[in-house]
Amino acid sequence: MAQSTNDKSEILIVAGEASSALYAQRLLEYWQRNNQEIKAYGVGSIAMEQLGFDRIGRSEEMAVVGLTEVLKHYSAIKKVFNDIIEQTKIRKPKVILLLDYPDFNLRLAKKLKPLGIPIVYYISPQVWAWRKSRVHDIRKLVDKMLVLLPFEKDFYKGFDVDVEFVGHPLLDELKSELFNEEARQVERSRYGVLPGETWIGLMPGSRNSEIKHHLVSQLQAAQIIYSQNKQLKFALLVAPTFSKEDIQKVLPQYDIPLTIVQADPLKMVSLVDVVICASGTATLIVGLLKKPMVIMYKMNALSAWFAKLIVKGTQYFGLINLVLGKKVVPELFQSQASAENISAEVLKYIEDEKYKAAVIEKLSHAHLLLGSRGATVRVAEILKPMLF
């Protein structure tokens, strides 16, 4: 792989979504802990910027999904795209690291490939599920694919892509205190939740479009659930891409005991008992913490039609079900994701302890399928000969 002529260890990182930005942040932290002076720029989060990352694009603004949402933000996204190309021609980084965000990143890779800079893709696009033809572009454009799920390695090898399974970085986030019941009860009491009470978490998502499409449905479902059982309490878990104030501005009227919580995503999830969860990496967090959930997703009607048209080769859209290889928790998409259907699935967990326990037992196997801890270190070691 060709190297740039820049003597400085500089890297372009493009992490356009909350989950990938966290994994990029962990890389920056690793380099700082090990006194490796690496300059990084591109697309990332506020937390990355606080570590010295030069943000050309903000992940919290670029995380849009669906055809109509992308078109709405097209000019702003296009400006970031062009700025990255211009800056990369000037800076000539040693390596380009792309994380997920495939529509943007694969187009970017095509534009940057002629520069002769190694392109590493960390967190594979789900080409095995939809738009499989993109794997041919990946083979041409990407010098190294680093995957999080074991079956992805076999998929890419079948297309002669240079691929390595690094394990899932979420495993490094699973600290023992998240499973400490005594500490959990102490923390829950700070929010007014008593021992023995059931706390239901609402996770509408980390994108503005997801809040728009999911928040009302989740609150309406909570209203129905509460009408059936007045002993329940609810928590609205705010993603790191938003502030509590952002959510309060768009929060509709509700008549349930609801607490707005914002903390580290894993810590928030560890505190609740059952989750209504928008599809995405969040389902993997909830599953690894062994919390029964109902997965739901809604989008603009045109975007949903387009998504159904191009998704092929998979029975499930929930990442936790994909990892486990079976439908362990219910999935509700578009019109199926009504407040009535969501509430009915949640009430099964509340009313049937055997069913709830069986789901928890199945979820407990998820971590065994995701490799071992140390994904960030493995990624850093793969990048090391390119950077130095």
C-alpha positions in Angstrom: 0.0 0.0 0.0 1.3 3.4 -1.0 2.4 5.8 1.8 2.1 9.6 1.8 5.1 11.8 1.9 3.9 13.6 5.1 6.4 13.0 7.9 3.8 13.7 10.6 1.6 10.8 11.9 -1.7 12.3 10.7 -4.9 10.4 10.1 -8.2 11.2 8.5 -11.1 9.7 10.5 -14.7 9.8 9.3 -17.1 8.7 12.0 -20.5 10.1 11.1 -22.7 8.4 13.7 -22.9 8.2 17.5 -21.7 4.6 17.9 -18.8 4.9 15.4 -17.7 8.2 16.9 -17.5 6.4 20.3 -15.2 3.8 18.8 -13.1 6.5 17.1 -12.9 8.3 20.4 -11.5 5.2 22.1 -8.8 5.0 19.5 -7.8 8.7 20.1 -7.8 7.9 23.9 -5.6 4.9 23.3 -3.0 6.8 21.4 -2.9 9.6 24.0 -2.5 7.0 26.9 0.4 5.5 25.0 2.0 8.9 24.2 1.7 8.3 20.5 1.5 11.8 18.9 -1.1 11.4 16.1 -2.9 14.3 14.6 -6.4 13.4 13.5 -9.1 15.3 11.6 -12.3 14.6 9.8 -15.8 13.9 11.0 -16.5 13.1 14.7 -18.1 14.0 18.0 -17.7 16.7 20.6 -15.9 14.3 22.8 -13.4 13.6 20.0 -12.9 17.4 19.5 -12.1 17.7 23.2 -9.3 15.2 22.6 -7.7 17.5 20.0 -9.5 16.1 17.0 -9.9 18.7 14.2 -13.6 18.5 13.3 -14.5 19.3 9.7 -17.8 17.6 10.1 -20.0 17.0 13.2 -21.3 13.5 13.7 -24.3 14.8 15.6 -25.4 16.8 12.5 -24.5 14.3 9.8 -26.3 11.2 11.3 -29.3 11.3 9.1 -31.1 8.3 7.7 -33.6 7.8 4.9 -33.8 9.2 1.4 -35.8 12.3 2.2 -33.8 13.1 5.3 -30.5 12.9 3.3 -31.9 15.1 0.6 -33.0 17.7 3.2 -29.4 17.9 4.6 -27.7 17.3 1.3 -26.0 20.7 0.9 -24.5 20.7 4.4 -23.2 17.1 4.0 -21.9 17.9 0.5 -19.9 20.8 1.9 -18.2 18.5 4.5 -17.5 16.0 1.8 -15.8 18.6 -0.4 -13.9 20.1 2.6 -12.5 16.7 3.5 -11.3 16.1 0.0 -9.6 19.5 -0.2 -8.0 19.1 3.3 -6.8 15.6 2.5 -5.1 16.8 -0.7 -3.2 19.4 1.4 -2.5 17.4 4.6 -1.7 14.1 2.9 -2.4 11.9 6.0 -0.6 8.6 6.5 -3.9 6.7 6.5 -7.6 7.2 6.0 -9.9 5.5 8.6 -13.6 5.2 7.6 -16.2 4.0 10.1 -19.6 2.7 8.9 -21.6 5.5 7.3 -21.4 3.8 3.9 -23.1 6.1 1.5 -20.8 8.9 2.4 -17.7 6.9 3.1 -17.7 4.8 -0.1 -18.1 7.9 -2.2 -15.3 9.6 -0.3 -13.1 6.5 -0.7 -13.6 6.7 -4.5 -12.5 10.4 -4.6 -9.5 9.8 -2.3 -8.3 6.5 -3.8 -6.1 8.3 -6.5 -4.1 10.0 -3.7 -2.4 6.7 -2.9 -3.1 6.8 0.8 -4.0 3.5 2.5 -7.8 3.3 3.2 -8.9 1.2 6.1 -12.6 0.6 6.8 -13.5 -0.1 10.5 -17.1 -1.3 11.1 -18.4 -2.8 7.9 -21.4 -1.5 6.0 -24.1 -4.2 6.2 -23.6 -5.2 2.6 -24.4 -8.8 3.5 -28.0 -7.6 4.2 -28.6 -4.9 1.6 -27.0 -3.6 -1.6 -24.6 -6.5 -1.7 -23.2 -5.2 -5.0 -21.3 -2.6 -3.0 -18.8 -5.3 -2.0 -17.3 -5.0 -5.4 -16.6 -1.3 -4.8 -15.2 -2.1 -1.4 -12.7 -4.6 -3.0 -11.5 -1.9 -5.3 -11.4 1.0 -2.9 -10.5 -0.4 0.5 -7.1 -1.7 1.4 -8.1 -3.3 4.7 -11.6 -4.1 6.1 -11.8 -4.5 9.9 -15.1 -6.2 10.9 -16.9 -6.5 14.2 -19.0 -9.6 13.6 -17.5 -13.1 13.0 -19.7 -14.0 10.0 -18.6 -10.8 8.2 -15.1 -12.1 7.8 -16.2 -15.1 5.8 -18.5 -12.9 3.7 -15.7 -10.6 2.7 -13.2 -13.5 2.1 -15.6 -14.9 -0.4 -15.2 -11.7 -2.4 -11.3 -11.6 -2.0 -11.4 -8.5 0.2 -8.4 -8.1 2.6 -10.4 -8.5 5.9 -9.6 -9.0 9.6 -12.0 -9.7 12.4 -11.1 -7.4 15.4 -14.0 -8.2 17.7 -16.6 -5.8 18.9 -15.4 -2.6 20.8 -18.6 -2.7 22.8 -17.1 -5.6 24.8 -14.5 -3.2 26.2 -17.3 -1.0 27.5 -18.8 -3.8 29.6 -17.4 -2.9 33.0 -18.2 -5.2 36.0 -20.0 -2.4 37.8 -22.7 -2.4 35.2 -23.7 -5.8 36.5 -23.4 -5.0 40.2 -26.9 -5.2 41.6 -26.2 -3.4 44.8 -24.6 -0.4 43.0 -27.4 -0.5 40.5 -30.1 -0.2 43.2 -28.3 2.7 44.8 -28.1 4.6 41.5 -31.8 3.8 40.7 -32.8 5.2 44.1 -31.3 8.6 43.0 -34.1 8.7 40.4 -36.8 7.7 42.8 -37.0 4.1 41.8 -37.5 1.8 44.7 -36.3 -1.9 45.1 -38.7 -4.2 43.3 -40.1 -1.5 41.1 -40.0 -2.1 37.3 -38.4 0.8 35.3 -39.0 0.8 31.6 -36.5 2.6 29.3 -37.5 4.4 26.2 -34.7 4.7 23.6 -36.0 6.6 20.5 -32.6 6.9 18.9 -29.6 9.2 18.4 -30.6 11.0 15.2 -33.0 14.0 14.8 -35.1 12.0 12.3 -35.4 9.1 14.8 -36.6 11.4 17.5 -39.2 12.7 15.1 -40.5 9.3 14.1 -40.1 7.4 17.3 -40.6 9.6 20.4 -44.3 10.0 20.1 -44.9 6.3 19.4 -42.8 5.2 22.4 -44.5 7.7 24.7 -47.9 6.5 23.5 -46.9 2.9 24.1 -45.8 3.9 27.6 -49.1 5.5 28.2 -51.0 2.3 27.3 -48.6 0.2 29.4 -49.1 2.5 32.4 -52.9 2.4 32.0 -52.6 -1.4 32.4 -50.2 -1.3 35.4 -49.9 1.8 37.6 -46.9 0.4 39.5 -44.5 0.9 36.5 -42.1 3.8 36.0 -40.5 5.0 32.8 -37.2 6.6 31.8 -36.4 8.5 28.6 -32.8 7.6 27.9 -31.2 10.6 26.0 -28.5 9.7 23.4 -25.2 11.5 23.7 -25.9 13.4 20.4 -28.6 15.4 22.3 -28.9 17.4 25.4 -31.8 17.1 27.9 -32.8 20.6 26.7 -33.0 19.4 23.1 -35.3 16.6 24.0 -37.5 18.7 26.3 -38.1 21.1 23.4 -39.7 18.4 21.3 -41.2 16.4 24.1 -45.0 16.0 23.7 -47.5 16.0 26.6 -47.6 12.8 28.6 -49.3 11.5 31.7 -46.9 8.9 33.0 -44.2 8.8 35.7 -41.3 9.7 33.4 -37.7 10.6 34.2 -35.4 12.1 31.6 -32.0 10.5 32.0 -28.7 11.3 30.3 -25.5 9.5 31.2 -23.1 7.1 29.5 -25.4 4.9 27.3 -24.3 1.6 28.9 -24.8 3.0 32.4 -28.3 4.3 31.5 -29.4 0.9 30.1 -28.0 -1.0 33.1 -30.4 0.9 35.4 -33.6 0.0 33.6 -35.4 -3.4 33.4 -37.1 -3.5 30.0 -36.4 -1.3 27.0 -38.3 0.0 24.0 -35.4 0.5 21.6 -35.0 2.0 18.2 -33.1 -0.3 15.8 -29.3 0.2 15.6 -26.2 -0.3 17.8 -28.4 0.4 20.8 -30.0 -3.0 20.5 -26.6 -4.6 20.9 -25.9 -2.5 24.0 -29.3 -3.5 25.5 -28.7 -7.1 24.6 -25.2 -7.3 26.0 -26.6 -5.9 29.3 -29.2 -8.7 29.1 -32.2 -6.4 29.1 -35.4 -7.7 27.5 -36.4 -5.3 24.7 -38.8 -4.5 21.9 -37.1 -3.2 18.8 -38.9 -0.8 16.6 -38.2 1.5 13.7 -40.1 4.1 11.7 -39.2 6.4 8.9 -40.6 8.5 6.2 -42.9 6.4 3.9 -40.8 6.9 0.8 -37.6 6.0 2.7 -39.4 2.9 4.1 -40.5 1.8 0.7 -36.9 2.2 -0.6 -35.5 0.3 2.4 -37.8 -2.7 1.8 -36.8 -2.7 -1.8 -33.1 -3.0 -1.3 -32.8 -5.0 1.9 -32.0 -8.6 0.9 -30.6 -11.7 2.5 -31.6 -11.2 6.1 -34.7 -12.1 8.1 -34.1 -9.5 10.8 -33.3 -5.8 11.1 -32.4 -5.8 14.8 -28.6 -6.1 15.3 -29.0 -8.3 18.4 -31.2 -10.8 16.6 -28.7 -10.8 13.7 -25.8 -11.6 16.0 -27.8 -14.3 17.8 -29.0 -15.7 14.5 -32.6 -15.9 15.6 -35.5 -13.7 16.6 -34.9 -13.6 20.3 -36.7 -10.2 20.8 -39.6 -8.8 18.8 -39.0 -6.4 15.9 -41.7 -4.0 14.7 -41.1 -1.9 11.5 -43.1 1.0 10.2 -46.9 0.4 10.5 -46.2 -2.6 12.7 -44.5 -0.3 15.2 -47.7 1.1 16.5 -48.2 2.1 20.2 -50.6 -0.8 20.6 -48.2 -3.4 19.2 -45.2 -2.0 21.1 -47.1 -1.9 24.4 -48.5 -5.5 23.9 -44.9 -6.8 23.5 -43.7 -5.0 26.5 -46.6 -6.2 28.7 -45.6 -9.8 27.8 -42.3 -9.2 29.7 -44.2 -7.6 32.6 -46.8 -10.2 32.9 -44.9 -13.4 32.1 -41.8 -13.9 34.2 -40.9 -17.2 32.5 -41.0 -15.6 29.1 -38.9 -12.7 30.4 -36.3 -15.0 32.0 -36.1 -17.1 28.8 -35.3 -14.0 26.7 -32.6 -12.9 29.3 -31.0 -16.3 29.1 -30.8 -16.2 25.3 -29.4 -12.6 25.4 -26.7 -13.8 27.8 -25.0 -15.7 24.9 -24.5 -12.6 22.7 -21.1 -11.6 24.1 -19.7 -15.1 23.2 -20.4 -14.4 19.6 -18.5 -11.1 19.4 -14.9 -12.2 19.9 -12.9 -11.0 22.8 -12.1 -7.7 24.5 -9.4 -5.5 23.0 -10.8 -4.4 19.7 -9.4 -0.9 20.0 -5.9 -2.2 20.7 -6.1 -4.6 17.7 -7.2 -1.8 15.4 -4.4 0.5 16.7 -1.9 -2.3 16.1 -3.1 -2.8 12.5 -2.8 1.0 11.8 0.6 1.3 13.5 2.8 0.3 10.5 0.9 2.7 8.3 1.2 5.6 10.8 4.8 5.3 11.8 
